[in-house]
Amino acid sequence: MKQSIILSAAIVVLVVLGFNASALAQWTDNMGGNWNNPTSASIGNIINDQLWNRVFAKARARDKAKAGTHSPTDSTAAAQPTQKTTAQIDAAVRFRSTGTQLETQAITDELSAGGTPEAKTQMFTVLSTLLTEYEKAARAQGKPNDIALAITAALVYNSSIYNGTPEPSDARIMEIRDALAELAAEDGTFAKITDREKQVLYEKIVISTMLAKAGYEAAKDKGAAAEMAIYRNLAGQTLQAVSGMPPEKINLNAQPTATTDTNAVSLPGMPSQSSGSLTVSATALVMAYDENELRASQMYGGKRIRVNGAVNHIEVEKNGMVTLTFVSPASKVTKTQCQFSKSQGARLAELRSGQEATVEGTVTGYGDGNFGKWYIVLKDCSIPGGSGSPENIDQSRQQDTGIGTTTGAGEPIEHWVILQDFKDNRVAAESKYLNKRVRIVGPVDFVLIENGLPVLRMGVPAWSGQQMFCVFPISQKAGIANIKVNQRVAMECTVSGEVGGVSRVNRVDLGSSVGRLTLNDCTLL
């Protein structure tokens, strides 16, 4: 099922990419806030209290049946198999379709409000295709009009996007669906809503989930961190709308193992054992420390573990140490920070913001100093071989980003591209730009004099805390005098890096070179 849905999502990727981020932002605002899901509380209770026990019980019973063994202790109350038949369970979680799509047009109107008729038609085609292709994949699994499968897909795929964790196997997804369907049938979760209401809820769940999945994968392939964040936000809103729970609390991507010891179940957020090392997502690690520092310290402190997730940024500290920070869960200040020696710089230079990566290091807990609680620190880190390692990065994707190349002569590039490169991976950006001549273009924020030399501070993108200062020789003073605020200017400069001078906000000195990217010996083009 998972593979079929991924393939169907790929069909509409190019169409989805025709819409800009503001349209998708409107989606997350409207769709995420306007859901009326009368079953969210029940679904949340099932996830919190019963789901993994039931998944475990079914896996355990299956394994014992294969082994031909049975124990009287198997039928514990906490994991008692359902007494309902398969037909009764399916009937409780399916609906009689009207034969038409009920929500596609309404969602299209929300997304494309104010757009052209052509844009609305294209949006409708995208959403209708997403829903149709999902339904084909569900029918292929023998689960047509199955709201339990739709909810399972929403929980699994959106959790994977939101928490930066791998998707479970196809078999595990169907196990989760079967357990959720049994529990919903026993609790009568959908008994009080009509077939039409079930179909409306089903379509909202499927469309929002598949749009988040298709869009996130397309943005990830492009390395578009801002677009990935928008789709991640949509995934989080969908999780909350479906379950009534904060999205960071939902992680259905763990792999419970059927063993004779019920304490051995890998519950969501707990580490798994891989290649002799504990493996945990960066999101789960942050959540563990934020919720109970003592328990997390006992579980992880001083241990060598592997952490995976989406890269937030990579920086070089004053002492030469390189730090990689993973994307933090929404509404969480704390991030997972991995500290590397200089010798690892070449491998880290191949990574970029938004890329999935795995890091191995020793957990020391919260960092030191005034901002210590902002980071869960891993020291003596390295990048193990395998998924996420630089040697396995698609070379064509590296070329698309320009990493490892020089700009040379030719048409100027937008100034924010350089800011983005330094924000994403300072190691790679310094290798690409430092002490090289570049041609850039962008809007001027203001003009000032520093040490007797004319300086342009370029516009600061909303996503960037870094400022670009372009320093000109005195011979360029006359030309600089004619530049106005917000005027787009093209120039050629030498990139000096994040050094020299003070950063400024509204011309007020911040007294630090942190966040300042300086370009020297500039000339106007």
Helices and strands as residue ranges (DSSP letters): H 2-11, H 13-16, H 21-33, H 40-49, H 51-67, G 72-74, G 77-79, H 86-93, H 104-111, H 117-140, H 147-163, H 170-187, H 195-222, H 225-243, G 247-249, G 262-264, E 272-274, E 277-281, H 282-291, H 293-300, E 304-316, E 322-326, E 335-340, G 342-344, H 345-348, E 356-366, G 372-374, E 375-382, G 390-392, H 395-401, E 413-414, H 415-424, H 426-433, E 437-450, E 453-458, E 467-471, G 474-476, H 477-481, E 488-497, E 504-505, E 508-509, E 516-524
